[in-house]
């Protein structure tokens, strides 16, 4: 079974900081410590209203992320320019409309194919790996390959919701989606509502899972367990 990297989304650290003002807790320090504790990458998702990650954070984090730096977001021109300037390891394109609370759908890679192809070409020219946030529809996965993506990030909310009731039914569409992606040469990432309970089964059933991006559950667990323990437990869940 292939090794799966753990990228920790630190948006919630920024949310806590912003609720009080100032710079405590520091997202930069959080990134440094999280990597020291064993994380394989840092994920952020700056939004236009800067309600958690601020645009200045994107630049400041560049100098301290020595693992993999993954920037998620909707590719408006501001986002595109920031990513091209920072040059992270990976950019993950998410179809978030302005003001959405959290990512809640994958791309329609057929309807938005021309747009995505143009955007991805700009990132790939700069040497930035590209991933598309997507659901398990086979047509959408094949179209993601057509627009030039290197990877897809499977949107796992439906798996997380269905897991407590019937884990096999919950994982089935994701297993099928992974088989399609592997067949056509797309790398596979995953994220959204993965936690210590449902992550091991997901890992066991998804062939060639390269990376999971986890924020809310891991940061919540860290409140009780400590960040060092939380990172180690999520890494163990991927073993």
N, C-alpha and C positions, 0 to 999 in steps of 0.2 A: 504494500500500500504506500502511495507516494506521501512525502512530507507535505503538510498543509501549513502555510504561514498564517500567523495571527497578527492582523493589523488592528490596532486599538483606536477606535474613534474617540477623540477627546472633546467633541462638541459640548458634552455635558459639563466638563470642567469650565469651559468658557461661559456656559449658562450661569453657573454658580458665581463666577467672578462678576459677570455683568449685573447680577441681581443686587450687588452691593456697591458696585463702582470700584475704582482702583484696580489693582492687579493681583488680588489675592482671592483664590488660588491662581498661580501663574500657569498659563497653558504651556509656556516654554519649559518651565521646571517639570510640569507633568509629563511632557514628551521625553525629556531627558531621563527621568526616573523610570518611566514605563519601559523604555528601551533597556535601561540597566537591569530591570526586573525580568527581562527575557522576551519582550514583544519583538516581533519580526518587522513591524512597520507601524507607522502612525497615519491615521486617516483624519481628514478634516472636511467639513462641508460648509463653506462660507455661503451665506445667503444675502441677497441684496439689502435686506434690512439690518444685517449685521447683529441679529439678536443673540447670537452665540459667538461663533468665530468671526472676528473682525478681519477686514482686508489686511491690516497691518500685521496681524498674527501670521498670515500666510507667508509673508516675507521673513518675519523673525524666526519662524520655525525651520525655514530652509537651512539655517546655519547650524541647527542642533540635531536634525534628523539624520542619523548616520546609518539607518537601516533602509526601509523603503518608505517613500513619501507619496501618499495617495491623496489627491485632491478631488473631491466629488462636487458636482454641481450642475446647474442648468447652463448650457453654453451660450449665454448672451455675450455681447462683444466685450463687456467689462471682464467677465469671467475668463474668456478666451485670452485676453491680453495679459491678465495676471498669471495665468498658467504658463503662457509662453515666456514671460519674464522669469518666473521662478524655476521652471523646468523640473517638475517633480519626476519621480520614477514612473508614476502612473496617473492618468486622469480618468475618472469614472464619470460618464455622462448620465445625468439623471433628469427625467422630464418633469421637474418640479415647477408648477406655476407659482407666481409670486404669492407669498403669504401662507403657503401650505405649512401645516404644523410639522409634518415629517413626510418622508418619501412614501408614496402610497400607490404607485403603479409603475410598470415598466414601459419602455419605449414601444411605440408602434413603428418598427423599423422599416415597414413598407411605406406607410403614409408619409413618414418623415425621412425617407431614404436619401433624397437629394441633399437635404439640409445636413444630415449626419455625415454623409460622404464628404461634403465640403469641409465641415468642421474637423473631422478626423484627419483629413489630408494635411491640414495646417499643423496639427499636433504631431503627426508622424514625421513631417518634414523637420520638426524641431527635435526629433529623436525621443519623443515621449510615448510610452506605451499607453494604449487606449483600451478602455473597457466600457461596455454599455450595460446599464441597469435594465434588466429584462425579466419577463415572466416566462413560463414554460412552454409557450406556443411554438411548435416546431417551425412554422413559417417565419416567425419573428426572429428565431435563432439563425435560420439560414440567411435571412436578409441582413442580419448583423454581420455575417461574414462578407456579404456582398458589398456593404458600405465601407469595409476596410478595418473593422475592429480587430484588435489582437485577442481580446477576451470578452466574455460576458460576465456580469455579476447577477446571479440568480436572486430574484426578490423572494425571500423565504417566509414572508408573513403567513401565507396560507399553510405552509408546513408547520409553523409554530402553533397556529390555532388548532390545526387538526391533530397534532401529535398526541395530546393527552387522551383523545378519544379512540383513535385508530392510527397508530404510527405507520402501518404498512400502506394504508390508503393515502396518508399524508405524504409519504416519500415517493410514491409511485410516479407521479408526473415529473418530479425532479430527477429521478433516476433515468427516465426516458429522455428528458431534456439533455442531461449530461451525456448520454450515449450519442445523441445527435451532434452535440458540440464536439465531442471527441472524434466523431466520424469526419467532420469537415475541418478539423484543425483549429478550433477555437479554444483558448484557455478558459478555465472555469474558476470564477470567484463566487462568493455567496455572502449574503448579509440581510439582516432585518429580523429582529426578535429571536435570534439564536441565543441560547443560554446554556448553562451547565447541564440541564436536564436533557435538552433535545439535540445538543451539538454532537455528542458521540455517535448517535444513531445516524445522523445526517452524514457525518464523515465516513462511517462504515459503508454507506450505500451509494455514495457519489464518487464515481471513478475519476481519478486524476483531478481532484479538488486542489487547486493551487493556493487559494487564499480565502480566509473569512475575515470580514470587517465587522467588529462588534464594539458597540459603544454603550448603549443604555443599560443593558443587563450587566455588563462587566463593571461599569462604574457604580451601579447600584450594589452589586456584590462587594465591591471594594469598601463601601461604607461600613460593612459589618466585618469583612475579612482582612481589610488592608489591601492596598494596591498590589504589593508584592505577591501576596498569597493569591489574589484574584487572577493575576496574570499567569502564575504557575498552574493554577487549577484549570484555566482555559487551555493552556498549552497541553496539559495532561489529557484533557478531553479530546484533543486532536491527535493524541499518540495512537 
